[in-house]
Amino acid sequence: MERNELLELLTPEGLRLLDELAAESEGSDPVARVSRLRAQGHAPELVSAALTQDRLRRKAVGKFGEFAARMLFTQAGLEQATRLRVAALHAGRFRALAPDHLVDLGCGIGGDALAAAAIGLRVTAVDRDEITATLASYNLAPFDNADVLNLSAEDVDLAPYDAVYLDPARRTSGHSNTTRLTRAADYSPGLDFAFGLAETRAVGIKLGPGFDREDIPAGWEAQWITVDGQVVELGLWSPQLARPGITRAALVISDAGSHEMTAAADSADVDVREPGEYLYEPDGSVIRARLIGDLARELDAGMLSPGIAYLTGDTAVETPFAARFRILERFTLDEKKIKRELRARGIGTLEVKKRGVDIDPATFRKKMALSGKNSATLFLTRIDGRHTALLAERA
């Protein structure tokens, strides 16, 4: 988004146009919409900005629900924004501490600050990008307990704040088509700055789920969060905000509710065993938190192979922390043999999963030349040091 586009949207004409577009049914022909709006006398820049914003608002419903209808976004800002359901959990953790004034450094379009303000916390949101800070100010306008500063995190006078939330920039700057920064040293603000704040304040930090565990400070709680099957973030919480006795947590959120595994430390793995009747695929947050051993003990299961995150057992156990499959057959990992077996079983729909083998699932599936009405899941992995295929069905 360019500055002139934002200025067009924030005019009375621009805001009225957004309301009109919101009332239209989804899937309206985009070419016809442009023609109609131009015929009504709207400037080309406003038409383009409004249609883009309408598209982003509709897409944002998945993250922000009914709030999306009155918010403004950039493409990058929406992609990087915390889901409101998760942001509410962040805010709840700060509310339990009862801070006088929370500052959200690197607030983006204001998702986390919005959740904090909505439960009554006094919050100041900060972003170094002028357009992003303006959008955050618009999105937080309904809350008189929230304000926004257009500053770099390092330039903020932190004296008035007793609690800090940071979402360091982990992508290149810009409002669309940004790329991920692969080195934590390139984050902005830097993590040395972020961790240093915890010496005098309560601090929460949002990071990507693949963050190097070796860089997690001692005494901090690390909580990996899965939403609808996707690991979306790692939350680090300083000792003032960490829950007693917990340094590792895996939170799984879905339409069925929220479920969490917690531990004082990484859990010890269980022994390897021969494949049983069932294979369990742990949720990504459980894997990231290294709580596979605790999960295995809950399931009365063993490791399928050392260092590979598949569990196996003979008991069917319902759990929100793993997907369960019934093992139908075990093969050596021979493409021609597997192809014959799939054809013989009439399998035309095949889900291919792999761990511990250097195979591209999409390429492998294509080679199988599938045909038939049946469906199955194929696990490509190692067992007893040998490349193995397990044919299974979701239980």
N, C-alpha and C positions, 0 to 999 in steps of 0.2 A: 504494500500500500504506500502510495506517495502522499506527501503532505497536502497537496492540493485536492486529492481525492477525499481525504479525511475532512478537510474544511467544507467540501461540497456536501458530504453526508451530514455534518453537524448543523447545517442550515435548517430552518423550519421546513423548507421545501424537501430537503433530503430526508428528514425524519418522517415527514408525512408519506413520502414515497415508499420508505421502508415498511411502514404500517400497511400500505395498500398491497405491497408485494406479499406480505405475510398472510394476507387474507386469501390469496389465490391458492388453488390446489397445487400440490406438488406434481412435478412432471409436465408442467405447462411448456409448450414449445418455446425454446429460448429465442429463436429467430423472430417468431411472432411477437414475443414480449418486447424485444428491442425495437421492432418496427412500431408497435403500438405506443411505447413510451416516447419515442422520438416524435411521433405524430402529435403527441400531446404537448410538445414543445419543450421537453426536458433536454438539457444539454447532454451531449455525448459522454462527457466525463462523469456526470452524475448518473446517467443510465448504467454505465459500466460499473461504477463503484457500488451502486445500489444492488444490482443483480448479483455481483460478487458477494456482497454482504448478506443478501438473502440466502444464497447458497450455503455460506458458512454458518448462518444461524440455524438452518435446517439440519446441517451436519452436526452442529453442536448440541442438539437435543440429547444425543446419546451420552454426552458428558455432563450437561448442565440442566437437563430436564426443562421445565417450564421457564427457568431463568433465561434460557438462551434467546427467547423471543424479544428481550429488551436489552441484550448485550451487543457489543461490537467486537469484531475479531479481525485478526490477520490470519492468513493460512498457517504461518509458522506458529503464531501465538496459540491458535486452537490446537494444533498438533502437540504442542509442548505443555499445554495447560493440564493441571491436575483435575481428574474427574471429581465432580462435586461430592460424590459419596466418599471418596478417599480424603478429599480436603476437609470434610466434616470430621473425620477421625483425627486428622492433624490438629484441627481447631480444638477438639475435645480434650486432647492431651494438654494443650496450653491452658485451657480453662481450668483443668484440675489443679494447675499451679497457681491460678488466680494472679496473673501478672498485672501490673498497673498499666503498662503500655508495650504492646508487641510491635516489632518492626519486621516487615517482610521484604528482604533484600533480594532483588531479582524477581519482582512480582509478576512479570509478564502481563497478561491481560487481566490479572487480578483474581484468579480462581480461588487460591488459598486465602487471600485477604478477604474475599467475599464471604467465605465460610466462617472465618473468624469474626467478622463484623456481624454476621447474621445471628451469632449466639451471644452477642453483647460485648465482645472484647474490643477494647480500644486499639486500633491498628493503624499503622502508617505503612503504606506500600511504596516501594522504591524501585524505579527502573531507570537505567541510563539512556535508553532509547526514547526520544521525544514522542514519537507516534505511539509506541507501546504504552508509555506513561499516560498519554492522553486517553487512550482506550481504557486503561485501568481506572482513570478518574471518572470516565463516563459510567463504567460498569459498577463503580462503588458509590455513585452519586446518591442512591436511595438511603445510604447509611450516614447519619451525622456523626457516628463514632469512627469514621474512616477518612483518611486523607492520603494524598499521593504526592511524592517528590520525584522530580526528574533529575536524578543524580546517579553517579556510580556508587556502588556499595561502599567502596573504600573512602569515599568523600563524605559519607554521612556522619554527622556528629551523633554518636551512639549514647551519649550521656543520659538522655531522657528515657531510654528503653531498658527494661529489665529482662526482656525475652526477645530472642531473635530467631526468625525462620529464614533459611536461605535456600534458594533454588539456583545454584550456580549455572551460568550459561555453558551448556555442553555441546552447542552447535555453533557454526559460523554465524556472524551477524547477518541480519536481513529479515525480511517479512515473508519470504517464500523461497523455496528451493535451497534451503540451507543444508549443510552437511554436518555429520556428527564429528565431534572432536574425540580422537581416540586416546589422547594422553591427558590424565588428570591434571598435569602441570599446566595445561593450556586452558583450564576452566577459568571463568571469570564470575565472581572473585575467586582467587586461588584458595585451595583447601587449607593451606597454612593459616591464612587469614580467618577462614571459617572456624577451624578447630581452636584457634587462639581465643576467639570470643568466649568460649566455654569456661575460661578461667574466672570470669566475673559474671556470666549470665547463663540463663537456660537457653540452649541452642538446639534447634532441629534442622536437619539438612536433607534435602531431596536429591538423590543421585540415581543414575541408571543402575539397573539390576546387575550388570556385569562389572561393577566397580571392584577393584582389587581388594580382596578381603584383608590382605596384609597391611593395608593402609587404614583400617578401622581402629581408632584409638581404644586403648584399654579402658574398661568401665562404661563404654557407650553401648546402648542397645541398638542392634541392627535388625530391622524388620523388613523382610521382602514381602511384597504385596502382589497377588494375582487377582485380576479382575476378568471374569468371563473367560478363563483359560489362558490369559496372557499375563506374564510377569511384567508389571508396568513400572515398578520403581523399587528402590531401596531407600528406606528412611533411616537415618542415623539420629539418635537421640542422646544428648549429653547426660551425664549422671543426674542432673536435677530433674530431667524429664524421663529417664529410663525407669522402667518398672523394677521393683526390688527383685533381685535374684535372676533377672532375665538379660541375657546379652544376645540371644539368637531367637528370631521369631519368623514364622511363615504364616501369613494371613491370606486366606482364600475367600474371595467375595464373588458371589454369583446371585442369580435370581432366587436360589434356594436359601440365601442368607450368608452370614459370615462365620467362618470357622478358623481357629488359630491353633498352631502348635508353638510352644515356647520351650526354651531350655536355658540353663545357666551357661552352656558352652556347646560347641559342636558335639554331636552324638557319635559314639563309637559304632562302627559298622558291625553288622552281624555276619555269621559265617556264610560261606558259599554252599549251596546245595544243588542237587539235581533238579531240573525243571519239574514242578508239580503240576497240578491240574490248572492252576491259574497263574497268570503273569500280571503284575501290578506295575503301572508306569506312574511314578511319583509326580506330583505337581511340580512345576518349575520353581516355585518359591521354596518348597521343601528341599529340593536339590541345592538351590543357592544357599540356603541357610544351613546346609549340611546336617539335616535332621532325618536323613534316610534311615539310619539305624534305629532311632526311636519309632519311626513309622513301621519299620519291619517288625519290631517287637509287638506293636499293637496288632499287626496283621498275622502274627505267628508265621512270618515268612522269612526267607533267606535271600541272600544275594544270588543273582543268576550267574554273575561273573565278577571277579575282583575289579573294583574301580569303575564299574558300569552301573548306571542308575536304573536297573530293572530289578524288581523283586519277584519272587515266586513262592507259592505255597499251595496247600491242598484245601484250604478253607476259604469259602466265599465270604468276605467281610465288606460291608458297606462303609465307605470312607469318603469324605470330601477331599482328601489329600492325595488321592491316586485314582487313576482309571483302571478298571479291572477287565481282563480278557481271559477267556477260556482257551487254553492251548489245544489245538486240534491235531497237529502233526509237527514233527521235527525233521528237517532236511539238512544235508550239507549245503553250503551256499554255492550251488551249481545252477547257473542260469537256465540251461537247457532242461535240466530235471525239474526245476521249479515251474518252468513254463508248461511242461507236460502235465504236472500235477494240477495246476490251476485250470488248464483246459479240461482235464478229466472231471474236475469238480464243478465245472460250469460257472466259474467265478469271472464275472465281467466288471465288477467294481472292487478295486483293491486299494486299501490304505497301506502305504509302505512307511515304516518307521525304522530308524537305524541308530545304533550307538556302538561305538568301538570298531566300526568298519568304514573304510574310505569309499563310500558309494553314494552317488546322487540318487535319492529316492525317485524323483521325477523321471530321470533317464532310465532307471531300472524298470519302473512301471511300464514305460513305453515299449521296452524290449519284450515284455510279456505278451504283447498282442492279445489283450484280454477280450474274452467273448463269453457271454452267458448272463443269466439272470441273478446269480447268487453274488454275495459280497463277503469280504473277509479282510482281515488285517494281517500283514506280513511283517515280522520283526527280523531285521538283519542285524546280527550281533556276533559276539564271541562267547563260546562256552567251552570250558576246558582248553582254552587257547586256540580253538579251531573256529573258523568262520562258519556260522550256523544261521539257518533260517527257521523261524517258528511261525507256523500258520495258526492264526487264532481268530476268534470272534469276540466282539464286545459282549461282556456278560451283563 
